[in-house]
């Protein structure tokens, strides 16, 4: 079930692409049945080799910031069905945000400036 809720007010510091990847890997270690035990040597290998999955980013909002740049917020969910969770009970859902920005001038390139989790 998707929600069109805007990004939370006053979110924590924005994550870089690498911090985002590591955070997702750690979430998978804690929640996914297929991941190795979190505190094992294999757990660290899992984090080191984890690749960010392809996510279905959905536009949630866009605006012109005080600096004159256009900002665009996208939202996605990383889901684990109950059969894929470590405890095999309730499904797990992690809400993810990607923030992009570009100069307001027509034809300017949009860049990913960071990520939020939560």
FENLIN-V311588 format. One record per residue. N is the residue number from 1. RES is the residue in one letter. SS is DSSP state (2 for helix, 1 for strand, 0 for the rest). PHI is phi in whole degrees, 0 to 359 (999 if undefined). BURIAL is + if it has 24 or more other C-alpha atoms within 12 Angstrom, else -. Layout:
# FENLIN-V311588
((N & RES & SS & PHI & BURIAL) (N & RES & SS & PHI & BURIAL))
This chain:
# FENLIN-V311588
((1 & X & 0 & 999 & -) (2 & X & 0 & 267 & -) (3 & X & 0 & 242 & -) (4 & X & 0 & 259 & -) (5 & X & 0 & 293 & -) (6 & X & 0 & 289 & -) (7 & X & 0 & 300 & +) (8 & X & 0 & 303 & -) (9 & X & 0 & 291 & -) (10 & X & 0 & 49 & -) (11 & X & 0 & 292 & -) (12 & X & 0 & 296 & -) (13 & X & 0 & 306 & -) (14 & X & 0 & 293 & -) (15 & X & 1 & 262 & +) (16 & X & 0 & 285 & -) (17 & X & 2 & 300 & -) (18 & X & 2 & 290 & -) (19 & X & 2 & 298 & -) (20 & X & 2 & 297 & +) (21 & X & 2 & 300 & +) (22 & X & 2 & 295 & +) (23 & X & 2 & 297 & +) (24 & X & 2 & 296 & +) (25 & X & 2 & 298 & +) (26 & X & 2 & 293 & +) (27 & X & 2 & 296 & +) (28 & X & 2 & 297 & +) (29 & X & 2 & 302 & +) (30 & X & 2 & 285 & +) (31 & X & 2 & 240 & +) (32 & X & 1 & 268 & +) (33 & X & 0 & 298 & -) (34 & X & 0 & 278 & -) (35 & X & 0 & 278 & +) (36 & X & 0 & 290 & -) (37 & X & 0 & 304 & -) (38 & X & 0 & 304 & -) (39 & X & 0 & 264 & -) (40 & X & 0 & 267 & -) (41 & X & 2 & 298 & -) (42 & X & 2 & 295 & -) (43 & X & 2 & 297 & +) (44 & X & 2 & 292 & -) (45 & X & 2 & 299 & -) (46 & X & 2 & 299 & +) (47 & X & 2 & 299 & +) (48 & X & 2 & 297 & -) (49 & X & 2 & 258 & -) (50 & X & 0 & 295 & +) (51 & X & 0 & 250 & -) (52 & X & 0 & 300 & -) (53 & X & 0 & 289 & -) (54 & X & 0 & 292 & -) (55 & X & 0 & 245 & -) (56 & X & 0 & 267 & -) (57 & X & 0 & 283 & -) (58 & X & 1 & 243 & -) (59 & X & 1 & 297 & -) (60 & X & 1 & 245 & +) (61 & X & 1 & 196 & -) (62 & X & 1 & 213 & -) (63 & X & 1 & 195 & -) (64 & X & 1 & 262 & -) (65 & X & 0 & 282 & -) (66 & X & 0 & 299 & -) (67 & X & 0 & 275 & -) (68 & X & 0 & 86 & -) (69 & X & 1 & 272 & -) (70 & X & 1 & 272 & +) (71 & X & 1 & 246 & +) (72 & X & 1 & 229 & +) (73 & X & 1 & 252 & +) (74 & X & 1 & 239 & +) (75 & X & 1 & 233 & +) (76 & X & 1 & 215 & +) (77 & X & 1 & 232 & +) (78 & X & 1 & 256 & +) (79 & X & 1 & 242 & +) (80 & X & 1 & 239 & +) (81 & X & 0 & 294 & -) (82 & X & 2 & 303 & -) (83 & X & 2 & 288 & -) (84 & X & 2 & 252 & -) (85 & X & 1 & 276 & -) (86 & X & 0 & 300 & +) (87 & X & 0 & 269 & -) (88 & X & 0 & 70 & -) (89 & X & 0 & 256 & -) (90 & X & 0 & 290 & -) (91 & X & 0 & 295 & -) (92 & X & 1 & 242 & +) (93 & X & 1 & 226 & +) (94 & X & 1 & 240 & +) (95 & X & 1 & 272 & +) (96 & X & 1 & 237 & +) (97 & X & 1 & 231 & +) (98 & X & 1 & 237 & +) (99 & X & 1 & 248 & +) (100 & X & 1 & 241 & +) (101 & X & 1 & 215 & +) (102 & X & 1 & 205 & +) (103 & X & 1 & 295 & -) (104 & X & 0 & 291 & -) (105 & X & 0 & 295 & -) (106 & X & 0 & 301 & -) (107 & X & 0 & 83 & -) (108 & X & 0 & 285 & -) (109 & X & 0 & 281 & -) (110 & X & 0 & 269 & -) (111 & X & 1 & 241 & -) (112 & X & 1 & 285 & -) (113 & X & 1 & 256 & +) (114 & X & 1 & 167 & +) (115 & X & 1 & 224 & +) (116 & X & 1 & 230 & +) (117 & X & 1 & 233 & +) (118 & X & 0 & 133 & +))
